[in-house]
Amino acid sequence: MKYFLRLSRENLILAREEVISLMKTKKFKLVDNFLIIDEKINFDLLAYTFEVYKFVFYSDKLNIDWNEIIKGSYKVEGENAIKYADIIWNKLKKPKVNMKKPKNQIQFFKIGGKILCGILLKEIKNNFEERKAHRKPGYYPMSLNPKLARAMINLSRGNIILDPFCGAGTILVEAGLMNKKIIGNDVSEKMIKLSKINLKYYKIKDYNLHNYDALKLKLKVDAIVTDPPYGKGSYATINAEELLGRFLKIAGKMLIEKGRIVFTFNKPVKIPKEFKLVRKFKIYIHKSMNKYIYTLEKWK
Ligand SMILES: C[S@@+](CC[C@H](N)C(=O)[O-])C[C@H]1O[C@@H](n2cnc3c(N)ncnc32)[C@H](O)[C@@H]1O
């Protein structure tokens, strides 16, 4: 089956890459903020996708046998819905409109001179607002945005996720809610306590937490997703840049072949020879801060 996804314009490249990371094939077409793909993935995991549609057509013509497309009740939504509803009504042998609970929601989007048409399959609601730092019992103001945390986990493609600088556990909570195996670490005992409080609050029971300097970790994982200290206001045992540089070397030993590390930093980073760069994004955090999101993959 062919699908299309309506992506958030907040960061279109990140939204697109997140989907592609979950795909086996890399076949896709991006039109405006719609991604057309041939493959079913676990859509519920996505952070920067609003809805998923079954692809019907992308064309400037409406020559289509609606009797083949619409089985059962339907309603028409989107741009020029009234016009299209009329056309469909006239073409269907037995039109069964249901505005409240239709079996098919036919959706139209006008993109340039063409029409993208689909049947709504699902709206993705991950309630990120409810998991922002100030809504969590283990409050830490330097916490990562949960939506970004989830996209980073998707970029990592991992099932066993290590966050070596876990703070109050934003990445761990998101990964736990995605049913990943989670391992957290932080040098601060206070932060480990906050992570525990937050994990408990979201009823995540299966996790491992360590309280070491990240430079001393010796583990084997298939992905590392992390938001390390970056200087100003966020505590680091040594200079933040040096800490990240030294940690990346260790990450090269902890990751399995082709394992990925996805991390944030406030400046461009030199990629160590153990890794190849998969992607680098610039993300707006607030007025005075942009961050880079790096996805690195361990060489074979
Ligand atoms: C930016 S914060 C992480 C915030 C986290 N992503 C969250 O959402 O709560 C960085 C964390 O790194 C920890 N840290 C600093 N130096 C460390 C080290 N050498 N090893 C492990 N953790 C360290 C700090 O205690 C802090 O909790």
The ligand as an SDF file (V2000), in Angstrom:
LIG
                    3D

 27 29  0  0  0  0  0  0  0  0999 V2000
   21.9030   19.0170   29.5580 C   0  0  0  0  0  0  0  0  0  0  0  0
   21.7940   17.9730   30.9220 S   0  0  0  0  0  0  0  0  0  0  0  0
   20.7860   16.6480   30.3550 C   0  0  0  0  0  0  0  0  0  0  0  0
   19.3480   16.9660   30.4250 C   0  0  0  0  0  0  0  0  0  0  0  0
   18.4450   15.8210   30.0300 C   0  0  0  0  0  0  0  0  0  0  0  0
   18.4840   15.5480   28.6170 N   0  0  0  0  0  0  0  0  0  0  0  0
   16.9990   16.0910   30.4640 C   0  0  0  0  0  0  0  0  0  0  0  0
   16.1420   16.2620   29.5770 O   0  0  0  0  0  0  0  0  0  0  0  0
   16.7570   16.2040   31.6490 O   0  0  0  0  0  0  0  0  0  0  0  0
   23.3740   17.2440   31.0390 C   0  0  0  0  0  0  0  0  0  0  0  0
   23.5670   16.2930   32.1970 C   0  0  0  0  0  0  0  0  0  0  0  0
   24.9140   15.7920   32.1330 O   0  0  0  0  0  0  0  0  0  0  0  0
   25.3360   15.5000   33.4590 C   0  0  0  0  0  0  0  0  0  0  0  0
   26.8050   15.3710   33.4620 N   0  0  0  0  0  0  0  0  0  0  0  0
   27.7400   16.3400   33.4550 C   0  0  0  0  0  0  0  0  0  0  0  0
   28.9750   15.8200   33.4010 N   0  0  0  0  0  0  0  0  0  0  0  0
   28.8300   14.4720   33.3500 C   0  0  0  0  0  0  0  0  0  0  0  0
   29.7270   13.3670   33.2490 C   0  0  0  0  0  0  0  0  0  0  0  0
   31.0340   13.5270   33.1750 N   0  0  0  0  0  0  0  0  0  0  0  0
   29.1970   12.1280   33.2040 N   0  0  0  0  0  0  0  0  0  0  0  0
   27.8670   11.9200   33.2790 C   0  0  0  0  0  0  0  0  0  0  0  0
   26.9830   12.9180   33.3940 N   0  0  0  0  0  0  0  0  0  0  0  0
   27.4410   14.1800   33.4070 C   0  0  0  0  0  0  0  0  0  0  0  0
   24.7560   16.6310   34.2770 C   0  0  0  0  0  0  0  0  0  0  0  0
   24.6290   16.2420   35.6330 O   0  0  0  0  0  0  0  0  0  0  0  0
   23.4020   16.8840   33.5890 C   0  0  0  0  0  0  0  0  0  0  0  0
   22.3730   16.1950   34.2410 O   0  0  0  0  0  0  0  0  0  0  0  0
  1  2  1  0
  2  3  1  0
  2 10  1  0
  3  4  1  0
  4  5  1  0
  5  6  1  0
  5  7  1  0
  7  8  2  0
  7  9  1  0
 10 11  1  0
 11 12  1  0
 11 26  1  0
 12 13  1  0
 13 14  1  0
 13 24  1  0
 14 15  1  0
 14 23  1  0
 15 16  2  0
 16 17  1  0
 17 18  1  0
 17 23  2  0
 18 19  1  0
 18 20  2  0
 20 21  1  0
 21 22  2  0
 22 23  1  0
 24 25  1  0
 24 26  1  0
 26 27  1  0
M  CHG  2   2   1   9  -1
M  END
$$$$
